Structures are given as structure tokens and as C-alpha cells.
Amino acid sequence: MSEAHGSRLPRHAHVLLNMELGAERRVMDALREVPSVIEAWRVYGVYDAVIKVRAETPAELSDAVARLRRIAGVRSTLTLIPIEGFER
């Protein structure tokens, strides 16, 4: 079970990506090269992809998101940091 408590940062965050039309394959290929990306899923809906990023500290999370934002074809990001939950 994994839970976030107090000021402890969870070891992951989810990042929602919007991509430029036609850049989906290029962005997904670039995500494979980012060591902090542990999962990446193309999705239908308002966002084009859901990315799971591993980060041990707020600084690592900031660096990881900044790297995602620099990928050619990424238009915008929305970062979700878990505050409570569980895994099976």
C-alpha cells in the first residue's frame, strides 16, 4: 500500500499532456527517453496522454516536469500530485 502523509512527497505524480496535432508518436517516443517517466499512456478526451513520473523530492518533480514541457510537440501540461490513496 502506498499513501502520502504530511509533508512527505509521494514517489510519483501524474502529468496530463496536450500535444500538437500529428506529434503524438514523436512525443511518445521522446517520453521513452526520460528516465523519470515510469508509465505513459495515450488517451482520448481533453488531454492526449497521462504520464506517471517518479520523483523523490519536489526539486526532482520540478525538473521532470520541466523536461516534459521541453519535448517538441508538447503544448501544455497539468501535474497531479497524489495526497492520499492506495495501490493493489
Backbone bond lengths (Angstrom), bond angles and torsions (degrees), N, CA, C in turn:
res aa  C-N    CA-C-N  psi(-1)  N-CA   C-N-CA  omega(-1)  CA-C   N-CA-C  phi
1 M - - - 1.437 - - 1.519 108.52 -
2 S 1.327 116.63 142.56 1.457 121.69 -179.45 1.520 108.77 -126.94
3 E 1.318 116.70 123.14 1.454 120.67 178.62 1.510 109.76 -134.08
4 A 1.328 115.64 152.90 1.454 121.37 174.82 1.517 108.15 -104.72
5 H 1.325 116.17 133.31 1.456 120.80 -179.64 1.513 109.38 -135.64
6 G 1.322 116.56 143.30 1.448 121.03 174.41 1.513 112.06 55.98
7 S 1.342 115.86 -134.43 1.459 120.49 -176.79 1.526 112.30 -90.36
8 R 1.312 118.25 -1.07 1.460 121.60 -179.75 1.528 109.97 -67.12
9 L 1.297 115.66 125.01 1.462 121.03 177.87 1.519 108.83 -79.25
10 P 1.334 118.20 130.56 1.465 118.84 173.18 1.523 108.96 -57.52
11 R 1.300 116.46 158.92 1.459 119.98 -178.36 1.511 113.17 -80.47
12 H 1.316 116.89 7.59 1.459 119.50 177.20 1.524 110.25 -151.26
13 A 1.311 114.31 164.96 1.464 122.58 172.70 1.524 105.83 -144.47
14 H 1.314 115.62 159.13 1.457 120.74 174.51 1.520 107.99 -107.63
15 V 1.314 115.70 139.12 1.461 121.31 178.80 1.520 107.27 -123.28
16 L 1.313 116.18 124.90 1.463 122.09 175.69 1.519 107.42 -92.95
17 L 1.328 116.73 132.05 1.468 121.44 -177.49 1.515 111.56 -115.84
18 N 1.320 116.28 140.38 1.453 122.93 163.41 1.514 107.04 -106.92
19 M 1.334 116.10 134.75 1.462 121.39 -177.28 1.524 110.08 -118.39
20 E 1.326 114.53 157.02 1.458 119.67 172.60 1.526 109.06 -68.07
21 L 1.303 116.24 145.28 1.456 121.49 178.47 1.524 109.62 -58.09
22 G 1.316 116.20 128.50 1.454 121.78 179.44 1.516 114.38 88.86
23 A 1.339 117.82 -5.53 1.475 120.77 -177.81 1.526 112.18 -97.77
24 E 1.318 117.67 3.44 1.464 121.00 -172.05 1.533 113.11 -56.87
25 R 1.305 118.48 -49.95 1.465 121.30 -178.05 1.521 110.63 -64.08
26 R 1.329 116.95 -44.42 1.466 121.51 -179.68 1.528 111.10 -61.18
27 V 1.340 116.91 -42.92 1.464 120.86 179.32 1.526 110.41 -66.29
28 M 1.325 117.69 -45.15 1.462 120.35 179.99 1.535 110.51 -61.74
29 D 1.321 117.67 -39.12 1.465 120.58 177.09 1.525 110.66 -64.28
30 A 1.325 117.43 -41.04 1.468 121.68 179.26 1.524 110.93 -65.79
31 L 1.325 117.53 -35.63 1.468 120.95 179.55 1.522 111.39 -63.07
32 R 1.327 117.25 -31.44 1.475 121.30 178.08 1.532 111.76 -62.20
33 E 1.319 116.93 -23.31 1.465 122.01 -177.08 1.526 113.11 -90.69
34 V 1.328 118.22 -3.03 1.467 121.86 -178.37 1.529 108.12 -94.66
35 P 1.342 118.61 112.41 1.466 120.96 -174.66 1.531 114.16 -59.25
36 S 1.306 118.53 -31.64 1.468 120.54 -177.79 1.522 113.09 -77.18
37 V 1.336 118.12 -12.83 1.464 121.61 177.80 1.522 108.18 -80.90
38 I 1.359 115.92 116.71 1.460 119.77 -178.94 1.527 112.42 -104.77
39 E 1.331 117.22 -16.93 1.472 122.81 173.07 1.515 108.34 -150.55
40 A 1.323 115.96 147.85 1.461 121.51 174.99 1.521 108.17 -147.52
41 W 1.311 116.11 126.84 1.465 121.83 -177.33 1.521 109.86 -130.97
42 R 1.337 117.14 126.98 1.467 120.50 168.44 1.512 106.88 -74.87
43 V 1.318 117.01 140.64 1.463 121.77 -177.65 1.527 109.84 -137.65
44 Y 1.321 115.24 160.58 1.461 121.63 171.15 1.511 108.13 -94.65
45 G 1.324 116.84 149.17 1.454 120.70 177.89 1.515 110.87 130.02
46 V 1.303 115.35 -156.98 1.466 121.91 -177.42 1.528 110.98 -64.71
47 Y 1.328 117.19 -35.08 1.462 122.02 178.93 1.516 109.43 -105.80
48 D 1.327 115.96 157.84 1.466 121.55 -176.89 1.521 113.46 -96.09
49 A 1.343 116.77 -21.87 1.460 119.74 -178.58 1.521 109.98 -154.89
50 V 1.331 114.91 151.67 1.458 123.10 172.99 1.527 106.02 -117.88
51 I 1.316 115.62 124.51 1.452 122.11 -176.11 1.524 108.61 -117.33
52 K 1.327 117.51 134.24 1.459 121.99 173.63 1.523 107.06 -104.55
53 V 1.336 115.03 123.06 1.458 122.23 -175.21 1.521 109.21 -115.41
54 R 1.320 117.10 134.19 1.461 121.65 174.43 1.520 108.02 -89.87
55 A 1.347 116.03 131.98 1.465 121.37 177.75 1.520 108.58 -151.17
56 E 1.319 116.35 128.22 1.463 121.24 -179.21 1.529 112.28 -88.42
57 T 1.331 116.73 -24.64 1.467 121.04 -177.45 1.524 109.45 -136.11
58 P 1.327 116.68 162.02 1.473 118.62 175.11 1.530 111.95 -58.01
59 A 1.324 117.82 -36.54 1.466 120.35 179.21 1.530 110.95 -64.27
60 E 1.334 117.38 -41.91 1.470 120.47 177.42 1.525 110.91 -62.79
61 L 1.331 116.91 -40.00 1.464 120.17 178.46 1.523 110.01 -63.59
62 S 1.323 116.36 -45.21 1.462 120.59 179.02 1.527 110.88 -59.25
63 D 1.327 116.97 -45.03 1.464 120.83 179.03 1.530 111.40 -63.46
64 A 1.333 116.58 -42.12 1.463 120.52 -179.57 1.528 111.25 -63.27
65 V 1.314 116.86 -45.64 1.474 120.21 -179.97 1.523 110.09 -66.01
66 A 1.323 117.23 -40.11 1.465 119.97 177.84 1.529 110.46 -60.21
67 R 1.324 116.84 -40.07 1.468 120.19 178.50 1.522 110.95 -64.87
68 L 1.336 117.45 -41.46 1.467 120.39 177.41 1.519 110.84 -61.32
69 R 1.322 117.03 -41.76 1.465 121.23 -177.56 1.528 112.25 -66.25
70 R 1.343 117.25 -23.74 1.476 121.02 179.87 1.526 113.08 -83.92
71 I 1.323 118.07 -8.33 1.471 119.93 179.75 1.524 109.01 -67.14
72 A 1.321 116.10 128.55 1.466 121.32 178.16 1.520 109.45 -58.28
73 G 1.312 116.97 127.95 1.458 122.12 179.77 1.515 113.94 102.53
74 V 1.331 117.92 -12.62 1.472 120.94 175.64 1.525 107.66 -83.55
75 R 1.323 115.85 121.65 1.471 120.63 -179.36 1.519 112.49 -90.51
76 S 1.350 117.16 -39.96 1.457 120.08 -179.08 1.519 109.57 -159.74
77 T 1.338 115.17 162.32 1.458 121.16 177.98 1.525 109.07 -134.95
78 L 1.320 114.63 155.96 1.461 122.77 171.52 1.518 106.12 -137.06
79 T 1.339 117.13 118.82 1.459 121.62 -175.94 1.518 110.48 -98.81
80 L 1.335 115.46 131.01 1.462 122.90 179.12 1.518 108.10 -115.57
81 I 1.335 116.56 118.79 1.458 121.91 179.47 1.519 107.59 -105.99
82 P 1.329 118.11 119.11 1.462 120.75 -178.16 1.532 111.48 -63.31
83 I 1.333 114.96 143.38 1.465 119.46 176.19 1.535 111.44 -114.97
84 E 1.330 116.25 -20.42 1.460 120.21 177.92 1.511 108.20 -163.21
85 G 1.322 117.58 147.43 1.451 118.78 177.76 1.512 112.42 166.20
86 F 1.313 115.40 -169.69 1.469 121.41 178.81 1.511 109.27 -151.73
87 E 1.325 114.42 161.26 1.461 121.35 174.32 1.515 107.49 -127.00
88 R 1.289 116.92 147.28 1.471 121.39 176.13 1.512 109.10 -102.23
